[in-house]
Amino acid sequence: MKELLKFRSKAFAISVIKMTENLPKRTSTYPICNQIIRSATSVGANYRSALRARSKAEFIAKLGIVEEEADETLYWLEIIKESGLASNELIDPIWEECNQLLSIFIATIKTAKSTKA
């Protein structure tokens, strides 16, 4: 499962990067692209960091960052979609993957908090 999540979170970040390349080149899109790329790539980077945690508390804390970054990415996807910068066909699969990853990370945090050690 760890390797699958590492793969999925990296593939997700790449899909966001590719999606931003298809956005219109406008002054308003540059900060949005910067922010969504930062948050989307942070999901996988921080998940990998969580896997190297030295304690359960550190693992949970780092997964909390993963959760925040995934949620932020959902926000930027909503901004892109609702502002008409990209079509539903482009945004919806990325939004769905982000939502699934977020659900997995939230469940992982809950499990880690409820188990001993």
N, C-alpha and C positions, 0 to 999 in steps of 0.2 A: 504494500500500500504506500509506503514512504517513497519508493522509486516512482510509482505511478503519479503521485502528487507532485513530485519534483518535475517529472515530464510534463504533466498537465499545466502546472503553473508557468513553466518556461514557454510552452506552446501558446498559452494564453497571452503572455507578454508579447510574443512575436506577432500574434494576430492583432493585437492592439496597435503595435508599431505599423504593421502593414495597413490597417484601417486608416490610421492618421495620414498616410501617404495619399489616400484617396479623397481626403477632405479638400474643400476649396481653399486655394491659397489667398487668404484674406488676413487683414490685420487682427481681426477678432479670433481667428483660429489658432494663431501661434501660441498664445498662452494656454489655451485649452489643450492643444496637442502636447505641449511641454508638461502640463500637470498630469494628464492621463497616462502619458508614457512613464513619468516618474512613479505614479502610484501603481500602475500595472506591473512594471518591472520589479517594484519593491515587494510585491506579493511573493514571488518565487525566491528572491534573494533573502527575505526575512524568514521564509519557511525553511530554507536550507540552514540558515543561522540557528533557527529553533532546534533543528535536528542535532546540532552540535552543542546544545545547552549543557551546562555542567550540573544543573539541578532541575528538579521538577518545577520549582518556582520560576527559574529562568526560562524554562521551556514554555510555561504558561504565559509569562510576560511577553516573550517573543511572538508567540502565536497571537497574542492580543494585538500586536503591531500588524501582523498579517491580516487579521480581521479588519482593522481600521483601514488599511491600504486597499483591501478588496472592496470595502464599502465606499471608499472615496472614488474608486474606479467606477463603481456603479453610478455614482453621482455624475461623474463627467460623461459617462455614456448617455445618461438621461438628458443632460444639457445638450449634447450633440444631437440626439434624436429630436428632442422637443424644439430645438432652434432650427431644425430643418437642414442641418449641415450634412447629414447623411441619411440614406434611406433605411427603412425598417429592415430590408433584406441584408444590409451591411451590418447594422447594429444588433439586431435581435439574437443571432447566434453567439456573438461575443458577450452580450448581456446575460444570456442563459448560462454560458460557461462560467462567467464570473459569479453569478448567483449560486450555481452548484458548488463551486469551490468555496465560496463564503459559507455555505451551509455545512460543508465538510469540516472546515476549520472551526466553526462554532461548536459543532458536535465534538470535535477533538478536544477543544478547551473544556467543555462540560465534563467529558469523560476523565480527562486528566485531573480536574479539580475534585472529582468524586472518588478517585481511586487512592489507595494508600501507597506510601513510599515517599 
